[in-house]
Amino acid sequence: MLLSVAPAAAEALAPAAQSKPALRLVPNLPDPAGTPEALDERAAIAQELARTPARISAKYFYDQRGCELFEAITRLPEYYPTRTEKALLIERGAEIAQSVGPVTSLIELGAGNCEKVRLLLPALQPRCFVGVDIAGDFVQGAVDQLAQEFPGLEVCAVGTDITAPVTLPAQVAPGGRLVFYPGSSIGNFNPSGAMTLLRQMRALAGQGGGLLIGIDLPKATAVLEAAYDDAQGVTAEFNVNALRHVNRLLGSDFDTSQWEHVAFFNHARSRIEMHLQAREALQVRWPGGERTFAAGERIHTENSYKYPLPLFMQMLTQAGFKTARAWTDDNDWFAVIHAQA
């Protein structure tokens, strides 16, 4: 379903004679040693664990193993968002490119394996691509591969937490930027956090730039819950793996066998919630702290909000974007939106 029709036309990305090497990773992430940044991160994790209910930020899903597990999730039959969004990018790619107009720099937040941006590069033909992801080594490998596939495209990887303002390499021009944020990842933030991130995207896009973003729309509860609690247990392993990541960062002693995956749709807040539930009474320790969990007590690990399209369009306006066009699939399950800065 096309909500705003744009004329179709886009030339293929012309390959150059020789590929350009990928710019190396910009190391914005805190070093896991005793730096002030790393100490602050450990303190923040411990503070969240001390809350009632306890929490672990969803960003800790994405260590190397977590990224691999998420890739596996996207291929599951129950997980509709990835294949639905990819189909939209393929089928509407020329129209999207016409709506976006000339792009100098394409900046993908939460780039991961850069799979979806491959579908846009031939139509958008940017001079430069920047892959930004909290899993720095993972995105560096993906960007290196992209450099081989698209000779002549300048590419670089930035390893950073996208919830903080992103510092781009000096090679990225200030004009003609398109921020790309696929996968409905904006739904992982509560409404106020989503607004903060959208405003940061507006600043990153700069004057005359824009945003191309994917959002998951409300739908039948059975479809939603199956997507986050698959029959093969891949999502469960993805959720539990966050405890291993926290153990490395915090020095805690979570035993993953003591925890089980729980996912359900919260109708009142229009969001999927993921939790880790203690199978038994237990105690978790870390340097300078500890916490006792009762049997059945939960750690809240993720939300995934499902925004109605009109509401999200209003949020884009509040974040400083002027106009927006949206494309949805035939089932109205997913939307890809272009918003001009």
N, C-alpha and C positions, 0 to 999 in steps of 0.2 A: 504494500500500500504506500503510495507517494503522497505526502501531505503538501509539499510545495514542489511543483514541477520546474525543472531547469533544463535548458536545451542540452542535448547530448553532443559531445565532441571532445576528444582528447587524443593527442598523438602519443605514440609509444615512446618510452624513454630510450633515447639513442645511445647505444653503447659506445664508449670511447675505445681507442686502440689499446690502451694499457690501463690496468686498474691502479687506483691510488691506494697506498697502504692506509689502514685504519689508524686514526689518531689514538694514542694510548689512553687508558682509563684515567679519568680525573678522580683522584682518591678523596672524595668528600666524606666518606664514612669514617666514624671514629675507629682508631686502631684498637684491637682487642686487649692491648696491654693497659698499663696504668695511666693513660692520658686522662686529663680532666674530662674530655668528652665521653670516654669509655666509663669513667667513674659515674658521671651523671646518668648515663644510660642504665647502668646497673642499679643505681638508686631509683630510677623511674620504674624499672621492672619490679623491684622489691616493693615499692609503694603500691603498685597495682595489685600485686599478690596479697597485700595486707588489707585490701578493701573487702567490703561485704556487699555483694558477692565479689569474689576475687576475679581479676581480669588478666588476660595476656593480650597485648596488642596484636592485631592480625598481621602486622608487618613481620612478625617473627615466624610466620609460616614459611618465609622465603629465604631459607638457606639453600645450598646447592641441592640437597635431597628434596626439599620442599618444592623447588622449582620443577624438578623432574616429576614429582608426584602431581603437581598441578597440570603439567603437560598431559599426563596420563588421564587426569580427570576430564580434560577438554575433549578427549576421544571417546568417552563413555556414552552409551546410548541414552542414558537418562539426562546427560548434561547438554541441554539444548542451546545455551547462550552462545557458545563459540561457533557452532556450525551455522546458527541463524544469522549472527552478525557477519560472518565470512560470506555467506550467500548474498547479503545486502551489499557488501563492499564490491563483490564481483558483479552483481546484476545492475547496481546503480553507480558503479565507479565513474563512468563518463559524466553522468549528471552531477555527481559530487564534485568532480574536478572542475566542471563548468561553474558550479556555485562558488567553489573556493577561489578560483582564479589563480594568477601566477603565485608560485611558492618559491622562495629562496631557500629557506631552512625549514625542514620538517622535524619536529621535536616530539618524540614519543615518550610519554610518561608511563612507567611500569612496563617497559618494552619487553622484558622477558626474552623469548626466543625470536622476537621480531617477525613472527609468522604473518601477522595481519598487515603490517606495513608493506610487505612484499606485494600485496594485492593492489596497493595504491601508488607505488612508485612509478610504474609505467605511465599512469594517467597524470599524476601531479608533476612529475619531472623536476623535483627540487635539485638545487645545486649541492645541498648539504643535508645529511641526516644525523640526528643526535638521538641515541638510545639512552634513556635514563631509567635506572632501576636500583633498588636497594641491594639486590644480589649482584655486586659489581663484577665478579669473575664470570658469572653466568652470562650477563649481558655483553661483556667484552667479547666472549667467544661468539655470540650471535652476531654482533656487529662486524667482527672480523670476517665471518662467513658472508655477510651481506656485501662487504667490499669486493669479494670475489665474484659474487653473482651480478653486481651492477658496476662494471668498470666505469670510471669517470666520476662516480658519485663520491664526494667527500663524506666520510663517516667518522663518528667518534662516539665513545661510550662515557657516560658519567655515572659513577656509583654513588648514589646518595638517597636519602629518605625524602620522597617527594612531598611529604607533609611540611617540610621546611622550604624556604625559598631556594630555588635551584640556581646555582651559579654555572653559567654556560662557559665553554671555552672561548677564548678571545677570537677564534676563527669564525664564530657564528655571527653573521651580520645582524644589526639591530632591526632591519626592515624585512618585510615579506615572510614573516614566521607563521607557521601553522602548528599549533599544539594538538597532538593526537593522543586521545586517552580512551582506548577501546576497552571492551570486556565488561562493561557495567561496573567497573571497580569503584566508581564514585558512590555506589550503593553501600560500600563498606564503611562509609563515614556517616555519623549521625547528621541530621539536617544542618546544624550549625557548623559542624566540621566540613560538610560538603560545601557550604557557602564560602568558608574560608579558603578551601582548596580552589574553588572556581574563581575567586578573586585573585589568587596567586597565579592561576592559569591566564587570567586576563592581563596581569602585569607581565607575565612571561611572553605572551603573544605580542605585546607592544603595539605601537601605533600602526593601524592598518592591517594588523594580523588577524588571526582567527583561531577557533577551536573546533575540532571534529571529535565528537564524543559519543560513546555507545552507552545506552541505558537499558536495563531490563524492566519491562512493564509488568503490572499486576496481571495475574492469571490464576487458573485453578490451583487450589492448595495441593492437590495430589501431584500435579506436575512439578510444582516448586519443591516440595519436600523430597521427592525422588531425586531431583537434581543435586541435592545436598546430602543425600544419604543413600548412595548407590548400592546395588546388590552385591557388587564385588568387594566392597569395603575400602575402595581407594581413598574416598573422601575421609573416612575414619582414620586411615593411616596418615593422611595429610594433616589432619587435626592433631593427632597424637604427636606427630613429629615436631610440632612447635615446642613441646616439652624438652626434647633433646637439644634444640637450638637454645632455649632458655638455660638449660644446664650448662652449656658451654659459655654463655655470656655472663651468667650470674654466679656460676659455681655451685648451683643447687643440685639436689640429689633426687629429682623426680624419677620414679620408677614407672615407665610407661605401661607396664602390665597392670598397674593398679588403677588405670583410667580407661573410660570408654567414651565413645563419640555419641553426642546427642544433637539432633538438628530438628527444628520445627518452625512453622510459619506463625508469627505473632500477628494476628489479624488487626489488633488495635493499633499497632505501630507500622503495619504494612511492611514487615521485614522478616526475612529468614534469620533465625538465631542459631549459632553453633556454640556448643558448650563441651567441656570435658567433665565427666562425672566420676567421682571417686567410687570405686567398686567396694571399698571397705574403709573403715576408719584408718587414718594414716597421718604421718607427720612428714613435712618437707623442710629441710634445712638448707641454708646458704650462709656464706660468710657474713656474720653480723645479724642474722635473723633466722626465723623459722615460723612455720604455721601448721596448726593441726586442722585437718579436714575430717568432718564426719562422713560416714557412709552415705552416699547419695548427694553430697554437697558438690557444687559445680564451680568451674572456672569458665567465665564467659570469654570466648575467643574471637567471635566474629558476628557482625551483623551484615545483612545484605538487603538494603532498602529497595523496594519496588515502587518507583515514582510514577504516578499517572503523567502522561505526556504534557498536558496543559500546565500542571504544577511545576514540572521541571523547566518548561519554557519561561515561566515566571521567575524561577530561581536564576536562570541565565541573565535575564534582564536586570535583576537586583545585583548580580555580580559585575555588571558593567558592560555586558555584550548588547549590541544594538539590535541586530536582526538575526533570525534563526530560521533554518529550513530543516525539516525532518523527513526521514524515510523510514517506513516500518514494513515488516514482512506481512504476508497475507493473513496470518493469524493474530496480528497485533501483539505479538509476544515481545518484540525487541524493537528499538529505535536507534538509528544513527542520525545525529544532529550536527549541522554546521552552524556555528554562531560567529558572527563578525564582531571584532573588537571595535 
